[in-house]
């Protein structure tokens, strides 16, 4: 049987399949490795899809932008082939800066008929990585703490949570699990567990 190396592209593709299998989730933008840059799209109230924004060739682009109107959530994800790559010091600042910049741009799309009232939402931060073996709990804590410390510098980023998507290669299968951290005090308006349920994916505590 054909074997493969778990790359960033393959990990992201596996998660995109899960999103496409769930009607609550819409992939507004994907940035394939060495592929063409594309427009951000969304659907209006009538279900008609159109262009919200097209990136300039020199603009920094995220790897994925997801919309879930049922959860009032816009999620921007940074994807890497492994968790360690997300922990590089310059990567943390760069990734969060992209979330903030794209978020500001989307919040200016008030008049766009395909974006509508989504302009009022803050933008959530998501991290996606591949793995082939168990990861220590301390490493997860280090990852989410580092990104949370960084997003606190930006008022337009949703600070309730950081979402993690782990794509694990087990034999010839790819299994996606949702993890992350909730930082909202008191009664939570959205939990990582609820988000995992909306994707029909396993929740990793």
C-alpha positions as protocol buffer text, in pm:
chain_id: "A"
residue {
  index: 1
  type: UNK
  ca { x: 0 y: 0 z: 0 }
}
residue {
  index: 2
  type: UNK
  ca { x: 121 y: 349 z: -85 }
}
residue {
  index: 3
  type: UNK
  ca { x: 268 y: 541 z: 208 }
}
residue {
  index: 4
  type: UNK
  ca { x: 299 y: 919 z: 238 }
}
residue {
  index: 5
  type: UNK
  ca { x: 471 y: 1185 z: 441 }
}
residue {
  index: 6
  type: UNK
  ca { x: 241 y: 1401 z: 649 }
}
residue {
  index: 7
  type: UNK
  ca { x: 297 y: 1751 z: 512 }
}
residue {
  index: 8
  type: UNK
  ca { x: 125 y: 2079 z: 592 }
}
residue {
  index: 9
  type: UNK
  ca { x: -72 y: 2050 z: 268 }
}
residue {
  index: 10
  type: UNK
  ca { x: -200 y: 1700 z: 347 }
}
residue {
  index: 11
  type: UNK
  ca { x: -289 y: 1792 z: 707 }
}
residue {
  index: 12
  type: UNK
  ca { x: -485 y: 2095 z: 592 }
}
residue {
  index: 13
  type: UNK
  ca { x: -658 y: 1897 z: 318 }
}
residue {
  index: 14
  type: UNK
  ca { x: -774 y: 1635 z: 571 }
}
residue {
  index: 15
  type: UNK
  ca { x: -934 y: 1905 z: 785 }
}
residue {
  index: 16
  type: UNK
  ca { x: -1091 y: 2076 z: 484 }
}
residue {
  index: 17
  type: UNK
  ca { x: -1264 y: 1749 z: 398 }
}
residue {
  index: 18
  type: UNK
  ca { x: -1415 y: 1743 z: 748 }
}
residue {
  index: 19
  type: UNK
  ca { x: -1537 y: 2101 z: 704 }
}
residue {
  index: 20
  type: UNK
  ca { x: -1691 y: 2029 z: 365 }
}
residue {
  index: 21
  type: UNK
  ca { x: -1881 y: 1735 z: 512 }
}
residue {
  index: 22
  type: UNK
  ca { x: -2057 y: 1967 z: 755 }
}
residue {
  index: 23
  type: UNK
  ca { x: -2306 y: 2223 z: 616 }
}
residue {
  index: 24
  type: UNK
  ca { x: -2259 y: 2455 z: 915 }
}
residue {
  index: 25
  type: UNK
  ca { x: -1901 y: 2527 z: 812 }
}
residue {
  index: 26
  type: UNK
  ca { x: -1796 y: 2722 z: 504 }
}
residue {
  index: 27
  type: UNK
  ca { x: -1440 y: 2752 z: 373 }
}
residue {
  index: 28
  type: UNK
  ca { x: -1414 y: 3118 z: 280 }
}
residue {
  index: 29
  type: UNK
  ca { x: -1047 y: 3098 z: 183 }
}
residue {
  index: 30
  type: UNK
  ca { x: -774 y: 2837 z: 147 }
}
residue {
  index: 31
  type: UNK
  ca { x: -412 y: 2903 z: 58 }
}
residue {
  index: 32
  type: UNK
  ca { x: -257 y: 2587 z: -94 }
}
residue {
  index: 33
  type: UNK
  ca { x: 119 y: 2548 z: -73 }
}
residue {
  index: 34
  type: UNK
  ca { x: 281 y: 2671 z: -397 }
}
residue {
  index: 35
  type: UNK
  ca { x: -71 y: 2726 z: -530 }
}
residue {
  index: 36
  type: UNK
  ca { x: -252 y: 3031 z: -660 }
}
residue {
  index: 37
  type: UNK
  ca { x: -376 y: 3292 z: -416 }
}
residue {
  index: 38
  type: UNK
  ca { x: -749 y: 3331 z: -424 }
}
residue {
  index: 39
  type: UNK
  ca { x: -1032 y: 3554 z: -313 }
}
residue {
  index: 40
  type: UNK
  ca { x: -1220 y: 3538 z: 15 }
}
residue {
  index: 41
  type: UNK
  ca { x: -1579 y: 3441 z: -60 }
}
residue {
  index: 42
  type: UNK
  ca { x: -1897 y: 3415 z: 144 }
}
residue {
  index: 43
  type: UNK
  ca { x: -2268 y: 3358 z: 97 }
}
residue {
  index: 44
  type: UNK
  ca { x: -2539 y: 3619 z: 151 }
}
residue {
  index: 45
  type: UNK
  ca { x: -2873 y: 3554 z: 321 }
}
residue {
  index: 46
  type: UNK
  ca { x: -3012 y: 3406 z: -1 }
}
residue {
  index: 47
  type: UNK
  ca { x: -2728 y: 3155 z: -17 }
}
residue {
  index: 48
  type: UNK
  ca { x: -2564 y: 3323 z: -315 }
}
residue {
  index: 49
  type: UNK
  ca { x: -2184 y: 3314 z: -296 }
}
residue {
  index: 50
  type: UNK
  ca { x: -1967 y: 3604 z: -406 }
}
residue {
  index: 51
  type: UNK
  ca { x: -1631 y: 3772 z: -360 }
}
residue {
  index: 52
  type: UNK
  ca { x: -1560 y: 3958 z: -39 }
}
residue {
  index: 53
  type: UNK
  ca { x: -1194 y: 4043 z: -94 }
}
residue {
  index: 54
  type: UNK
  ca { x: -905 y: 3947 z: -318 }
}
residue {
  index: 55
  type: UNK
  ca { x: -556 y: 3948 z: -172 }
}
residue {
  index: 56
  type: UNK
  ca { x: -283 y: 4142 z: -343 }
}
residue {
  index: 57
  type: UNK
  ca { x: 3 y: 3917 z: -451 }
}
residue {
  index: 58
  type: UNK
  ca { x: 230 y: 4075 z: -187 }
}
residue {
  index: 59
  type: UNK
  ca { x: -13 y: 4056 z: 104 }
}
residue {
  index: 60
  type: UNK
  ca { x: 35 y: 3808 z: 386 }
}
residue {
  index: 61
  type: UNK
  ca { x: -239 y: 3548 z: 367 }
}
residue {
  index: 62
  type: UNK
  ca { x: -367 y: 3295 z: 620 }
}
residue {
  index: 63
  type: UNK
  ca { x: -388 y: 2926 z: 540 }
}
residue {
  index: 64
  type: UNK
  ca { x: -762 y: 2893 z: 604 }
}
residue {
  index: 65
  type: UNK
  ca { x: -1058 y: 3116 z: 679 }
}
residue {
  index: 66
  type: UNK
  ca { x: -1371 y: 2942 z: 805 }
}
residue {
  index: 67
  type: UNK
  ca { x: -1722 y: 3074 z: 868 }
}
residue {
  index: 68
  type: UNK
  ca { x: -1984 y: 2924 z: 1095 }
}
residue {
  index: 69
  type: UNK
  ca { x: -2287 y: 3152 z: 1108 }
}
residue {
  index: 70
  type: UNK
  ca { x: -2469 y: 2926 z: 1355 }
}
residue {
  index: 71
  type: UNK
  ca { x: -2191 y: 2988 z: 1607 }
}
residue {
  index: 72
  type: UNK
  ca { x: -2133 y: 3352 z: 1498 }
}
residue {
  index: 73
  type: UNK
  ca { x: -1774 y: 3250 z: 1437 }
}
residue {
  index: 74
  type: UNK
  ca { x: -1507 y: 3350 z: 1187 }
}
residue {
  index: 75
  type: UNK
  ca { x: -1191 y: 3146 z: 1235 }
}
residue {
  index: 76
  type: UNK
  ca { x: -854 y: 3218 z: 1076 }
}
residue {
  index: 77
  type: UNK
  ca { x: -607 y: 2928 z: 1088 }
}
residue {
  index: 78
  type: UNK
  ca { x: -232 y: 2896 z: 1054 }
}
residue {
  index: 79
  type: UNK
  ca { x: -125 y: 2549 z: 936 }
}
residue {
  index: 80
  type: UNK
  ca { x: 210 y: 2375 z: 973 }
}
residue {
  index: 81
  type: UNK
  ca { x: 332 y: 2021 z: 921 }
}
residue {
  index: 82
  type: UNK
  ca { x: 411 y: 1986 z: 1291 }
}
residue {
  index: 83
  type: UNK
  ca { x: 342 y: 2161 z: 1620 }
}
residue {
  index: 84
  type: UNK
  ca { x: 704 y: 2258 z: 1676 }
}
residue {
  index: 85
  type: UNK
  ca { x: 696 y: 2483 z: 1369 }
}
residue {
  index: 86
  type: UNK
  ca { x: 411 y: 2681 z: 1524 }
}
residue {
  index: 87
  type: UNK
  ca { x: 620 y: 2741 z: 1836 }
}
residue {
  index: 88
  type: UNK
  ca { x: 902 y: 2924 z: 1662 }
}
residue {
  index: 89
  type: UNK
  ca { x: 919 y: 3272 z: 1814 }
}
residue {
  index: 90
  type: UNK
  ca { x: 897 y: 3463 z: 1486 }
}
residue {
  index: 91
  type: UNK
  ca { x: 613 y: 3238 z: 1369 }
}
residue {
  index: 92
  type: UNK
  ca { x: 392 y: 3322 z: 1667 }
}
residue {
  index: 93
  type: UNK
  ca { x: 412 y: 3696 z: 1606 }
}
residue {
  index: 94
  type: UNK
  ca { x: 374 y: 3657 z: 1231 }
}
residue {
  index: 95
  type: UNK
  ca { x: 72 y: 3427 z: 1254 }
}
residue {
  index: 96
  type: UNK
  ca { x: -117 y: 3648 z: 1499 }
}
residue {
  index: 97
  type: UNK
  ca { x: -36 y: 3958 z: 1297 }
}
residue {
  index: 98
  type: UNK
  ca { x: -201 y: 3798 z: 994 }
}
residue {
  index: 99
  type: UNK
  ca { x: -513 y: 3721 z: 1199 }
}
residue {
  index: 100
  type: UNK
  ca { x: -528 y: 4082 z: 1319 }
}
residue {
  index: 101
  type: UNK
  ca { x: -466 y: 4235 z: 975 }
}
residue {
  index: 102
  type: UNK
  ca { x: -714 y: 4012 z: 791 }
}
residue {
  index: 103
  type: UNK
  ca { x: -962 y: 4072 z: 1071 }
}
residue {
  index: 104
  type: UNK
  ca { x: -935 y: 4449 z: 1029 }
}
residue {
  index: 105
  type: UNK
  ca { x: -989 y: 4415 z: 656 }
}
residue {
  index: 106
  type: UNK
  ca { x: -1298 y: 4197 z: 704 }
}
residue {
  index: 107
  type: UNK
  ca { x: -1439 y: 4443 z: 956 }
}
residue {
  index: 108
  type: UNK
  ca { x: -1426 y: 4707 z: 683 }
}
residue {
  index: 109
  type: UNK
  ca { x: -1650 y: 4503 z: 451 }
}
residue {
  index: 110
  type: UNK
  ca { x: -1967 y: 4654 z: 593 }
}
residue {
  index: 111
  type: UNK
  ca { x: -2108 y: 4739 z: 252 }
}
residue {
  index: 112
  type: UNK
  ca { x: -2017 y: 4411 z: 87 }
}
residue {
  index: 113
  type: UNK
  ca { x: -2344 y: 4227 z: 8 }
}
residue {
  index: 114
  type: UNK
  ca { x: -2182 y: 3887 z: 64 }
}
residue {
  index: 115
  type: UNK
  ca { x: -2030 y: 3973 z: 401 }
}
residue {
  index: 116
  type: UNK
  ca { x: -2317 y: 4162 z: 563 }
}
residue {
  index: 117
  type: UNK
  ca { x: -2333 y: 4176 z: 942 }
}
residue {
  index: 118
  type: UNK
  ca { x: -2033 y: 3948 z: 976 }
}
residue {
  index: 119
  type: UNK
  ca { x: -1826 y: 4267 z: 980 }
}
residue {
  index: 120
  type: UNK
  ca { x: -1926 y: 4310 z: 1346 }
}
residue {
  index: 121
  type: UNK
  ca { x: -1765 y: 3986 z: 1459 }
}
residue {
  index: 122
  type: UNK
  ca { x: -1425 y: 3954 z: 1615 }
}
residue {
  index: 123
  type: UNK
  ca { x: -1195 y: 3701 z: 1453 }
}
residue {
  index: 124
  type: UNK
  ca { x: -1100 y: 3373 z: 1618 }
}
residue {
  index: 125
  type: UNK
  ca { x: -750 y: 3224 z: 1607 }
}
residue {
  index: 126
  type: UNK
  ca { x: -695 y: 2868 z: 1494 }
}
residue {
  index: 127
  type: UNK
  ca { x: -381 y: 2653 z: 1472 }
}
residue {
  index: 128
  type: UNK
  ca { x: -353 y: 2336 z: 1264 }
}
residue {
  index: 129
  type: UNK
  ca { x: -69 y: 2086 z: 1265 }
}
residue {
  index: 130
  type: UNK
  ca { x: 17 y: 1730 z: 1172 }
}
residue {
  index: 131
  type: UNK
  ca { x: 165 y: 1466 z: 1402 }
}
residue {
  index: 132
  type: UNK
  ca { x: 269 y: 1103 z: 1393 }
}
residue {
  index: 133
  type: UNK
  ca { x: 320 y: 1039 z: 1766 }
}
residue {
  index: 134
  type: UNK
  ca { x: 182 y: 1144 z: 2101 }
}
residue {
  index: 135
  type: UNK
  ca { x: 254 y: 1501 z: 2212 }
}
residue {
  index: 136
  type: UNK
  ca { x: 321 y: 1586 z: 2575 }
}
residue {
  index: 137
  type: UNK
  ca { x: 63 y: 1794 z: 2758 }
}
residue {
  index: 138
  type: UNK
  ca { x: 326 y: 2053 z: 2846 }
}
residue {
  index: 139
  type: UNK
  ca { x: 382 y: 2119 z: 2477 }
}
residue {
  index: 140
  type: UNK
  ca { x: 14 y: 2192 z: 2418 }
}
residue {
  index: 141
  type: UNK
  ca { x: 13 y: 2428 z: 2714 }
}
residue {
  index: 142
  type: UNK
  ca { x: 322 y: 2606 z: 2583 }
}
residue {
  index: 143
  type: UNK
  ca { x: 163 y: 2647 z: 2240 }
}
residue {
  index: 144
  type: UNK
  ca { x: -170 y: 2790 z: 2351 }
}
residue {
  index: 145
  type: UNK
  ca { x: -17 y: 3012 z: 2620 }
}
residue {
  index: 146
  type: UNK
  ca { x: 230 y: 3162 z: 2372 }
}
residue {
  index: 147
  type: UNK
  ca { x: -42 y: 3245 z: 2120 }
}
residue {
  index: 148
  type: UNK
  ca { x: -283 y: 3374 z: 2383 }
}
residue {
  index: 149
  type: UNK
  ca { x: -17 y: 3612 z: 2516 }
}
residue {
  index: 150
  type: UNK
  ca { x: 28 y: 3743 z: 2163 }
}
residue {
  index: 151
  type: UNK
  ca { x: -341 y: 3787 z: 2073 }
}
residue {
  index: 152
  type: UNK
  ca { x: -390 y: 3999 z: 2385 }
}
residue {
  index: 153
  type: UNK
  ca { x: -212 y: 4278 z: 2199 }
}
residue {
  index: 154
  type: UNK
  ca { x: -497 y: 4303 z: 1944 }
}
residue {
  index: 155
  type: UNK
  ca { x: -843 y: 4429 z: 2032 }
}
residue {
  index: 156
  type: UNK
  ca { x: -1008 y: 4293 z: 1715 }
}
residue {
  index: 157
  type: UNK
  ca { x: -914 y: 3929 z: 1785 }
}
residue {
  index: 158
  type: UNK
  ca { x: -1158 y: 3711 z: 1976 }
}
residue {
  index: 159
  type: UNK
  ca { x: -990 y: 3633 z: 2308 }
}
residue {
  index: 160
  type: UNK
  ca { x: -1243 y: 3374 z: 2431 }
}
residue {
  index: 161
  type: UNK
  ca { x: -1043 y: 3082 z: 2298 }
}
residue {
  index: 162
  type: UNK
  ca { x: -769 y: 2947 z: 2076 }
}
residue {
  index: 163
  type: UNK
  ca { x: -868 y: 2651 z: 1860 }
}
residue {
  index: 164
  type: UNK
  ca { x: -627 y: 2369 z: 1779 }
}
residue {
  index: 165
  type: UNK
  ca { x: -675 y: 2114 z: 1501 }
}
residue {
  index: 166
  type: UNK
  ca { x: -448 y: 1811 z: 1528 }
}
residue {
  index: 167
  type: UNK
  ca { x: -425 y: 1584 z: 1225 }
}
residue {
  index: 168
  type: UNK
  ca { x: -264 y: 1260 z: 1331 }
}
residue {
  index: 169
  type: UNK
  ca { x: -132 y: 1000 z: 1090 }
}
residue {
  index: 170
  type: UNK
  ca { x: -216 y: 654 z: 1220 }
}
residue {
  index: 171
  type: UNK
  ca { x: -102 y: 394 z: 971 }
}
residue {
  index: 172
  type: UNK
  ca { x: -253 y: 502 z: 641 }
}
residue {
  index: 173
  type: UNK
  ca { x: -532 y: 701 z: 804 }
}
residue {
  index: 174
  type: UNK
  ca { x: -556 y: 1068 z: 898 }
}
residue {
  index: 175
  type: UNK
  ca { x: -762 y: 1147 z: 1207 }
}
residue {
  index: 176
  type: UNK
  ca { x: -857 y: 1504 z: 1292 }
}
residue {
  index: 177
  type: UNK
  ca { x: -913 y: 1605 z: 1654 }
}
residue {
  index: 178
  type: UNK
  ca { x: -1013 y: 1939 z: 1800 }
}
residue {
  index: 179
  type: UNK
  ca { x: -834 y: 2079 z: 2102 }
}
residue {
  index: 180
  type: UNK
  ca { x: -748 y: 2422 z: 2235 }
}
residue {
  index: 181
  type: UNK
  ca { x: -805 y: 2642 z: 2536 }
}
residue {
  index: 182
  type: UNK
  ca { x: -1100 y: 2844 z: 2662 }
}
residue {
  index: 183
  type: UNK
  ca { x: -1006 y: 3173 z: 2829 }
}
residue {
  index: 184
  type: UNK
  ca { x: -1352 y: 3319 z: 2881 }
}
residue {
  index: 185
  type: UNK
  ca { x: -1434 y: 3376 z: 3246 }
}
residue {
  index: 186
  type: UNK
  ca { x: -1767 y: 3278 z: 3394 }
}
residue {
  index: 187
  type: UNK
  ca { x: -2031 y: 3111 z: 3179 }
}
residue {
  index: 188
  type: UNK
  ca { x: -1877 y: 3042 z: 2839 }
}
residue {
  index: 189
  type: UNK
  ca { x: -2055 y: 3159 z: 2523 }
}
residue {
  index: 190
  type: UNK
  ca { x: -1867 y: 2905 z: 2312 }
}
residue {
  index: 191
  type: UNK
  ca { x: -1651 y: 2612 z: 2416 }
}
residue {
  index: 192
  type: UNK
  ca { x: -1391 y: 2408 z: 2230 }
}
residue {
  index: 193
  type: UNK
  ca { x: -1602 y: 2100 z: 2296 }
}
residue {
  index: 194
  type: UNK
  ca { x: -1910 y: 2257 z: 2133 }
}
residue {
  index: 195
  type: UNK
  ca { x: -1700 y: 2361 z: 1836 }
}
residue {
  index: 196
  type: UNK
  ca { x: -1573 y: 2003 z: 1799 }
}
residue {
  index: 197
  type: UNK
  ca { x: -1930 y: 1874 z: 1806 }
}
residue {
  index: 198
  type: UNK
  ca { x: -2027 y: 2116 z: 1529 }
}
residue {
  index: 199
  type: UNK
  ca { x: -1751 y: 1967 z: 1313 }
}
residue {
  index: 200
  type: UNK
  ca { x: -1840 y: 1607 z: 1405 }
}
residue {
  index: 201
  type: UNK
  ca { x: -1480 y: 1560 z: 1516 }
}
residue {
  index: 202
  type: UNK
  ca { x: -1331 y: 1409 z: 1830 }
}
residue {
  index: 203
  type: UNK
  ca { x: -1254 y: 1647 z: 2115 }
}
residue {
  index: 204
  type: UNK
  ca { x: -911 y: 1616 z: 2273 }
}
residue {
  index: 205
  type: UNK
  ca { x: -895 y: 1754 z: 2627 }
}
